[in-house]
Structure formats: C-alpha cells, structure tokens
Amino acid sequence: MGRSARLPERGRTMRFDAAIDYPADTGRVAQMLADPDFVRRKIEASGAASTAVEVTSADDGGFTVLTRRAMPTDKIPNALRSFVGASIDVRFVEVWQPADPDGRRTGTFTMDVAGAPAGATGTTALEPDGEAGARIGYDGDAKVNVPFLGASVERAVVEAVQNVLDAERRAGVQWLTER
C-alpha cells in the first residue's frame, strides 16, 4: 500500500492600512456610517450585485453594521475564480465603540468570504482631521489560503480593497453633501 504525503496548508497573511478622509466632523461621519441608507449606497457603489444591511445601535452610542454583498469575480485572477465561481458572498461586520469627548471612535471589523479561502480582521478608528474633517483608518490583516497563487491573489486583494474604499469615499462625500 502506497503512502500519501500531505503538504502543509500554506496561507498568506497580508498586513494593510488604509484611510478615508471626509469633509465633515466625526459626529456627522459617525451618523453617516450608522445610517442604513448610506450603508446600502456604499455597497451598491462598490459594484455589488445584491446587498443586505443590518445596523444595530447600542444604548451607549456605539453601533454595529453587518453587511452582506454578492460581488462579481470578474476582476480577480482566473485561478482564484475557480475556487469561488462567478460571484462571492462577502460578509462584513464593523463594531464601533461610543465616541470619546473629542468625537473619536475606535472599533473592529471582520470580513468573511463564503466558500473562499479568504478573509480579513482588524481595527478601525474615526478621528478628527483638521478643522472640519474626519478620517477613518483601517488597520488589519487579510488572509488568503491559496498555495502557489499568493502574489497574484495579494495584488487582487489590494486592488479590490482600494476600489471598495474609493467607492465608499465617493458615496460618503455625496451623502454628506446632500445633507
């Protein structure tokens, strides 16, 4: 009887940090982030085929935003597409703590991709930026468990995160301008 060898699973963890600047104070930006209409708008702007949004407010001023979005996979490497098909179901959870006296908030986020060997976790911070601005920072780790495709997957993840943040910023600036 032959012996079979099993290669250890290899995963790639990619550290990232990103920021979005908004032309509004932290109070207005937090209201926007907790508004289900804005959350739907930013998800649609990211190119999602379908969305689900749930925003839960806490008595202390904190809030949780849970989103699900079906994203097309036409912009990811073909080799990775074979793992996930024509679309992926992305579940994203942001948990924001109450504001401190200066309007700063911290939080956490988790992203899971159903049926795919990928996800991300990290921290968020909403802080004043200048006299009338605010900045949201994201700091975390993305993990992709696809042996031999690491570099191409990393490039696709970086590009996808940047595209989502660009779409979120455009949607946010428009939302803030309209109100």
Phi and psi in degrees as GROMACS dihedral restraints (atoms count N, CA, C in turn):
[ dihedral_restraints ]
;  ai    aj    ak    al  type     phi  dphi    fc
    3     4     5     6     1   -76.7    20    10
    4     5     6     7     1   157.0    20    10
    6     7     8     9     1  -101.6    20    10
    7     8     9    10     1   142.0    20    10
    9    10    11    12     1  -111.8    20    10
   10    11    12    13     1   141.6    20    10
   12    13    14    15     1  -103.5    20    10
   13    14    15    16     1   141.3    20    10
   15    16    17    18     1  -115.2    20    10
   16    17    18    19     1   122.2    20    10
   18    19    20    21     1   -72.3    20    10
   19    20    21    22     1   140.7    20    10
   21    22    23    24     1   -63.4    20    10
   22    23    24    25     1   142.6    20    10
   24    25    26    27     1   -66.0    20    10
   25    26    27    28     1   133.6    20    10
   27    28    29    30     1  -114.4    20    10
   28    29    30    31     1   133.3    20    10
   30    31    32    33     1  -124.7    20    10
   31    32    33    34     1   155.8    20    10
   33    34    35    36     1  -114.2    20    10
   34    35    36    37     1   128.7    20    10
   36    37    38    39     1  -109.5    20    10
   37    38    39    40     1   129.2    20    10
   39    40    41    42     1  -118.4    20    10
   40    41    42    43     1   121.6    20    10
   42    43    44    45     1   -79.2    20    10
   43    44    45    46     1   139.4    20    10
   45    46    47    48     1  -144.4    20    10
   46    47    48    49     1   155.1    20    10
   48    49    50    51     1  -143.7    20    10
   49    50    51    52     1   141.8    20    10
   51    52    53    54     1  -148.8    20    10
   52    53    54    55     1   160.3    20    10
   54    55    56    57     1  -144.6    20    10
   55    56    57    58     1   151.6    20    10
   57    58    59    60     1  -126.4    20    10
   58    59    60    61     1   127.8    20    10
   60    61    62    63     1  -100.2    20    10
   61    62    63    64     1   138.0    20    10
   63    64    65    66     1  -126.9    20    10
   64    65    66    67     1   145.9    20    10
   66    67    68    69     1   -87.4    20    10
   67    68    69    70     1    55.8    20    10
   69    70    71    72     1  -157.1    20    10
   70    71    72    73     1   161.3    20    10
   72    73    74    75     1   -74.2    20    10
   73    74    75    76     1   168.5    20    10
   75    76    77    78     1   -63.5    20    10
   76    77    78    79     1   -31.5    20    10
   78    79    80    81     1   -63.5    20    10
   79    80    81    82     1   -45.7    20    10
   81    82    83    84     1   -66.8    20    10
   82    83    84    85     1   -39.2    20    10
   84    85    86    87     1   -66.4    20    10
   85    86    87    88     1   -40.8    20    10
   87    88    89    90     1   -62.6    20    10
   88    89    90    91     1   -41.4    20    10
   90    91    92    93     1   -58.9    20    10
   91    92    93    94     1   -42.8    20    10
   93    94    95    96     1   -61.8    20    10
   94    95    96    97     1   -47.6    20    10
   96    97    98    99     1   -61.3    20    10
   97    98    99   100     1   -28.9    20    10
   99   100   101   102     1   -95.4    20    10
  100   101   102   103     1     4.4    20    10
  102   103   104   105     1   -91.0    20    10
  103   104   105   106     1   116.6    20    10
  105   106   107   108     1   -57.2    20    10
  106   107   108   109     1   -33.0    20    10
  108   109   110   111     1   -64.7    20    10
  109   110   111   112     1   -42.6    20    10
  111   112   113   114     1   -64.8    20    10
  112   113   114   115     1   -43.5    20    10
  114   115   116   117     1   -59.2    20    10
  115   116   117   118     1   -43.7    20    10
  117   118   119   120     1   -61.6    20    10
  118   119   120   121     1   -43.0    20    10
  120   121   122   123     1   -61.4    20    10
  121   122   123   124     1   -44.5    20    10
  123   124   125   126     1   -68.5    20    10
  124   125   126   127     1   -34.8    20    10
  126   127   128   129     1   -67.8    20    10
  127   128   129   130     1   -43.9    20    10
  129   130   131   132     1   -61.3    20    10
  130   131   132   133     1   -38.8    20    10
  132   133   134   135     1   -64.8    20    10
  133   134   135   136     1   -23.4    20    10
  135   136   137   138     1   -79.2    20    10
  136   137   138   139     1    -5.2    20    10
  138   139   140   141     1    96.4    20    10
  139   140   141   142     1    13.2    20    10
  141   142   143   144     1   -64.8    20    10
  142   143   144   145     1   141.8    20    10
  144   145   146   147     1   -80.9    20    10
  145   146   147   148     1   -31.8    20    10
  147   148   149   150     1  -149.4    20    10
  148   149   150   151     1   157.3    20    10
  150   151   152   153     1  -141.5    20    10
  151   152   153   154     1   156.6    20    10
  153   154   155   156     1  -142.5    20    10
  154   155   156   157     1   136.6    20    10
  156   157   158   159     1  -133.2    20    10
  157   158   159   160     1   136.1    20    10
  159   160   161   162     1  -139.1    20    10
  160   161   162   163     1   121.0    20    10
  162   163   164   165     1  -116.3    20    10
  163   164   165   166     1   127.5    20    10
  165   166   167   168     1  -121.3    20    10
  166   167   168   169     1   124.1    20    10
  168   169   170   171     1   -96.1    20    10
  169   170   171   172     1   142.4    20    10
  171   172   173   174     1  -100.5    20    10
  172   173   174   175     1   155.8    20    10
  174   175   176   177     1   -60.6    20    10
  175   176   177   178     1   -27.2    20    10
  177   178   179   180     1   -86.2    20    10
  178   179   180   181     1     1.9    20    10
  180   181   182   183     1   100.2    20    10
  181   182   183   184     1    -8.4    20    10
  183   184   185   186     1   -76.2    20    10
  184   185   186   187     1   170.1    20    10
  186   187   188   189     1  -157.4    20    10
  187   188   189   190     1   158.2    20    10
  189   190   191   192     1  -124.5    20    10
  190   191   192   193     1   134.9    20    10
  192   193   194   195     1  -119.2    20    10
  193   194   195   196     1   119.8    20    10
  195   196   197   198     1  -114.2    20    10
  196   197   198   199     1   125.5    20    10
  198   199   200   201     1  -129.6    20    10
  199   200   201   202     1   150.0    20    10
  201   202   203   204     1  -127.5    20    10
  202   203   204   205     1   136.5    20    10
  204   205   206   207     1  -142.8    20    10
  205   206   207   208     1   139.9    20    10
  207   208   209   210     1   -94.2    20    10
  208   209   210   211     1   115.5    20    10
  210   211   212   213     1  -108.6    20    10
  211   212   213   214     1   135.3    20    10
  213   214   215   216     1   -67.1    20    10
  214   215   216   217     1   151.8    20    10
  216   217   218   219     1  -106.6    20    10
  217   218   219   220     1    16.6    20    10
  219   220   221   222     1   -66.6    20    10
  220   221   222   223     1   -13.8    20    10
  222   223   224   225     1  -105.3    20    10
  223   224   225   226     1     7.7    20    10
  225   226   227   228     1  -104.7    20    10
  226   227   228   229     1   159.0    20    10
  228   229   230   231     1   -56.1    20    10
  229   230   231   232     1   143.1    20    10
  231   232   233   234     1   -54.2    20    10
  232   233   234   235     1   -40.1    20    10
  234   235   236   237     1   -62.8    20    10
  235   236   237   238     1   -36.5    20    10
  237   238   239   240     1   -75.6    20    10
  238   239   240   241     1   -33.6    20    10
  240   241   242   243     1   -58.6    20    10
  241   242   243   244     1   -30.0    20    10
  243   244   245   246     1   -65.0    20    10
  244   245   246   247     1   -22.3    20    10
  246   247   248   249     1   -79.2    20    10
  247   248   249   250     1   -28.2    20    10
  249   250   251   252     1  -121.2    20    10
  250   251   252   253     1   -18.4    20    10
  252   253   254   255     1    88.4    20    10
  253   254   255   256     1  -154.2    20    10
  255   256   257   258     1   -80.1    20    10
  256   257   258   259     1   -18.3    20    10
  258   259   260   261     1  -150.6    20    10
  259   260   261   262     1   161.0    20    10
  261   262   263   264     1  -126.0    20    10
  262   263   264   265     1   146.9    20    10
  264   265   266   267     1   -98.2    20    10
  265   266   267   268     1   113.2    20    10
  267   268   269   270     1  -106.2    20    10
  268   269   270   271     1   124.9    20    10
  270   271   272   273     1  -108.8    20    10
  271   272   273   274     1   124.3    20    10
  273   274   275   276     1  -127.3    20    10
  274   275   276   277     1   127.6    20    10
  276   277   278   279     1  -124.0    20    10
  277   278   279   280     1   124.2    20    10
  279   280   281   282     1  -115.1    20    10
  280   281   282   283     1   129.7    20    10
  282   283   284   285     1  -116.9    20    10
  283   284   285   286     1   113.1    20    10
  285   286   287   288     1  -104.2    20    10
  286   287   288   289     1   132.2    20    10
  288   289   290   291     1   -78.9    20    10
  289   290   291   292     1   164.6    20    10
  291   292   293   294     1   -63.1    20    10
  292   293   294   295     1   158.0    20    10
  294   295   296   297     1   -72.7    20    10
  295   296   297   298     1   145.8    20    10
  297   298   299   300     1   -83.8    20    10
  298   299   300   301     1   177.5    20    10
  300   301   302   303     1   -58.3    20    10
  301   302   303   304     1   -24.1    20    10
  303   304   305   306     1   -90.2    20    10
  304   305   306   307     1     2.6    20    10
  306   307   308   309     1    89.4    20    10
  307   308   309   310     1     0.0    20    10
  309   310   311   312     1   -74.7    20    10
  310   311   312   313     1   145.7    20    10
  312   313   314   315     1  -135.2    20    10
  313   314   315   316     1   149.6    20    10
  315   316   317   318     1  -123.4    20    10
  316   317   318   319     1   165.1    20    10
  318   319   320   321     1  -169.8    20    10
  319   320   321   322     1  -172.4    20    10
  321   322   323   324     1  -132.5    20    10
  322   323   324   325     1   160.5    20    10
  324   325   326   327     1  -140.8    20    10
  325   326   327   328     1   153.5    20    10
  327   328   329   330     1  -139.2    20    10
  328   329   330   331     1   133.0    20    10
  330   331   332   333     1  -124.4    20    10
  331   332   333   334     1   128.8    20    10
  333   334   335   336     1  -122.6    20    10
  334   335   336   337     1   140.1    20    10
  336   337   338   339     1  -111.9    20    10
  337   338   339   340     1   111.0    20    10
  339   340   341   342     1   -62.9    20    10
  340   341   342   343     1   131.9    20    10
  342   343   344   345     1    73.4    20    10
  343   344   345   346     1     9.5    20    10
  345   346   347   348     1  -129.5    20    10
  346   347   348   349     1   151.6    20    10
  348   349   350   351     1   -85.2    20    10
  349   350   351   352     1    56.9    20    10
  351   352   353   354     1  -149.8    20    10
  352   353   354   355     1   154.0    20    10
  354   355   356   357     1  -177.8    20    10
  355   356   357   358     1   178.2    20    10
  357   358   359   360     1  -153.3    20    10
  358   359   360   361     1   151.5    20    10
  360   361   362   363     1  -142.5    20    10
  361   362   363   364     1   155.8    20    10
  363   364   365   366     1   174.8    20    10
  364   365   366   367     1  -165.7    20    10
  366   367   368   369     1  -118.5    20    10
  367   368   369   370     1   157.5    20    10
  369   370   371   372     1  -128.2    20    10
  370   371   372   373     1   156.7    20    10
  372   373   374   375     1  -147.0    20    10
  373   374   375   376     1   133.2    20    10
  375   376   377   378     1  -112.5    20    10
  376   377   378   379     1   118.9    20    10
  378   379   380   381     1  -136.5    20    10
  379   380   381   382     1   152.2    20    10
  381   382   383   384     1   -60.9    20    10
  382   383   384   385     1   145.6    20    10
  384   385   386   387     1  -138.9    20    10
  385   386   387   388     1    96.4    20    10
  387   388   389   390     1    81.8    20    10
  388   389   390   391     1  -167.6    20    10
  390   391   392   393     1   -73.4    20    10
  391   392   393   394     1   -36.5    20    10
  393   394   395   396     1  -131.8    20    10
  394   395   396   397     1    28.1    20    10
  396   397   398   399     1  -128.0    20    10
  397   398   399   400     1   170.0    20    10
  399   400   401   402     1  -141.6    20    10
  400   401   402   403     1   152.8    20    10
  402   403   404   405     1  -129.8    20    10
  403   404   405   406     1   134.0    20    10
  405   406   407   408     1  -106.0    20    10
  406   407   408   409     1   124.2    20    10
  408   409   410   411     1  -109.6    20    10
  409   410   411   412     1   141.7    20    10
  411   412   413   414     1  -121.3    20    10
  412   413   414   415     1   129.4    20    10
  414   415   416   417     1  -136.2    20    10
  415   416   417   418     1   122.7    20    10
  417   418   419   420     1  -171.0    20    10
  418   419   420   421     1  -165.9    20    10
  420   421   422   423     1  -128.8    20    10
  421   422   423   424     1   131.1    20    10
  423   424   425   426     1  -103.9    20    10
  424   425   426   427     1   136.4    20    10
  426   427   428   429     1  -121.2    20    10
  427   428   429   430     1   128.8    20    10
  429   430   431   432     1  -127.3    20    10
  430   431   432   433     1   117.6    20    10
  432   433   434   435     1  -100.1    20    10
  433   434   435   436     1    69.1    20    10
  435   436   437   438     1  -131.5    20    10
  436   437   438   439     1    97.7    20    10
  438   439   440   441     1   -59.0    20    10
  439   440   441   442     1   145.9    20    10
  441   442   443   444     1    71.6    20    10
  442   443   444   445     1    -6.3    20    10
  444   445   446   447     1  -116.6    20    10
  445   446   447   448     1    11.7    20    10
  447   448   449   450     1   -50.5    20    10
  448   449   450   451     1   -51.6    20    10
  450   451   452   453     1   -63.8    20    10
  451   452   453   454     1   -44.5    20    10
  453   454   455   456     1   -69.2    20    10
  454   455   456   457     1   -34.6    20    10
  456   457   458   459     1   -68.4    20    10
  457   458   459   460     1   -42.5    20    10
  459   460   461   462     1   -57.2    20    10
  460   461   462   463     1   -46.5    20    10
  462   463   464   465     1   -59.7    20    10
  463   464   465   466     1   -42.7    20    10
  465   466   467   468     1   -65.5    20    10
  466   467   468   469     1   -40.6    20    10
  468   469   470   471     1   -64.5    20    10
  469   470   471   472     1   -46.6    20    10
  471   472   473   474     1   -59.6    20    10
  472   473   474   475     1   -45.3    20    10
  474   475   476   477     1   -64.0    20    10
  475   476   477   478     1   -41.8    20    10
  477   478   479   480     1   -65.0    20    10
  478   479   480   481     1   -43.9    20    10
  480   481   482   483     1   -61.5    20    10
  481   482   483   484     1   -44.8    20    10
  483   484   485   486     1   -62.7    20    10
  484   485   486   487     1   -41.7    20    10
  486   487   488   489     1   -64.0    20    10
  487   488   489   490     1   -41.2    20    10
  489   490   491   492     1   -65.1    20    10
  490   491   492   493     1   -44.3    20    10
  492   493   494   495     1   -65.8    20    10
  493   494   495   496     1   -38.8    20    10
  495   496   497   498     1   -62.0    20    10
  496   497   498   499     1   -43.8    20    10
  498   499   500   501     1   -65.4    20    10
  499   500   501   502     1   -40.4    20    10
  501   502   503   504     1   -64.2    20    10
  502   503   504   505     1   -41.2    20    10
  504   505   506   507     1   -63.6    20    10
  505   506   507   508     1   -46.6    20    10
  507   508   509   510     1   -58.9    20    10
  508   509   510   511     1   -45.5    20    10
  510   511   512   513     1   -64.0    20    10
  511   512   513   514     1   -39.7    20    10
  513   514   515   516     1   -66.5    20    10
  514   515   516   517     1   -45.2    20    10
  516   517   518   519     1   -62.2    20    10
  517   518   519   520     1   -42.3    20    10
  519   520   521   522     1   -62.8    20    10
  520   521   522   523     1   -45.2    20    10
  522   523   524   525     1   -60.9    20    10
  523   524   525   526     1   -45.9    20    10
  525   526   527   528     1   -65.0    20    10
  526   527   528   529     1   -36.6    20    10
  528   529   530   531     1   -67.8    20    10
  529   530   531   532     1   -36.5    20    10
  531   532   533   534     1   -74.4    20    10
  532   533   534   535     1   -15.7    20    10
